[in-house]
Amino acid sequence: MKSGPTQDSTRSTSVRLHSGKRVPPHRLAAVVAAIRDGLVVVGLDGELEWFNDKLVELVGEELANRPPQHWLASGSLLRVDQVETLQAADKYPFAGILRGEEVDGIEMCMRLKAGDRKWLRAYSRTLHDEQDNACGSMVVVQDITDAKRREHERARRRIAALAESSPDAIVIARQSGEIILVNSMTEKMFGYKRNELLGQGVEVLMPQRYRPRHEQLRDDYFSKPVMRPMGVQSELYGVRGDGTEFPIDISLNPLRTDDGVVVCSAIRDITERVLLERQMRAQHAELAHSARLTTMGEMAAGMAHEINQPLAAISAYAEGAKVRLQGANCEAADFADVFERIAA
């Protein structure tokens, strides 16, 4: 097993400067001790040859005793940052050092026992001997945890500022459903204080009938997080702190953060729109009813016209028969023609 630098290793080591002078071994040991980055030297065969004490401090003794190409093996606490590292598509970004390839700016995170994270940036350089022949590779590891925390805090403030400027209620939650950020419109729309929602599950904002299936729906969304609207084929409702329900539209948008993927929900109260749509439907129904009544009236008028003509003829023939009956010399045969016309 390889180990860190010792007095024996530095005594036999010297470095030639461009001027041709050599750095004394004790001076080289002081330089190595002053370096704040972790250093690893790997031979052409990929075997670990040397590492400094700072590397042990950064990644732990277990990883320090592994060649860098095995740092990201299965079960390791070290992971490539999938968000910001261009080389993240390569599962083992240091494997190329065996082919003389150099790696720039690999960002990695290490999950610590306390649940916190340590962020590291690493790059590799090919080493050459005095004849300019490749003789191995050196990997430099830097602790960028404080810089990443500042960066993520700035990003969090930007997101919070954008959320406050939104006309919609903004609710950001983890995959577990825990609410981690809301804006003032959420307080106004749902009737909660901000501190009453932070840390709660998002189910607190939805009616009871939606809650049993929501966990499964949430897991399905996080399995393939994409920007999309909810409730396209069905009406959705939110529930206020006082228990009253109101119709809503929701748009989901995944956000990648140092805590993993979270979902940003933009929620809009559509009560006025729903009322307007109902009024329009009622008006359309009333117009359709009026149209049907008009049509029926026109049909009745037409039928009355068609019926009035034969009725008027029947009335006329009846009046004629009446006049004949009043005559002095009236025979029954005189009425045959009249009755035939009435029957016709």
Secondary structure, DSSP 8 states (H G I E B T S, - for coil): ------HHHHHT--EE-TTS-EE-HHHHHHHHHH--SEEEEE-TTS-EEEE-HHHHHHH-HHHHTS-GGGTTSTT-SEEE-TTT-GGGGSSSTTGGGGGT-----EEEEEE-TTS-EEEEEEEEEEEE-TTS-EEEEEEEEEE-HHHHHHHHHHHHHHHHHHHHT-SSEEEEE-TT-BEEEE-HHHHHHHT--HHHHTTSBGGGGS-GGGHHHHHHHHHHHHHS---EEE-SSS-EEEE-TTS-EEEEEEEEEEEEETTEEEEEEEEEE-HHHHHHHHHHHHHHHHHHHHHHHHHHHHHHHHHHHHHHHHHHHHHHHHHHHHHHHTSSS--GGGGHHHHHHHH-
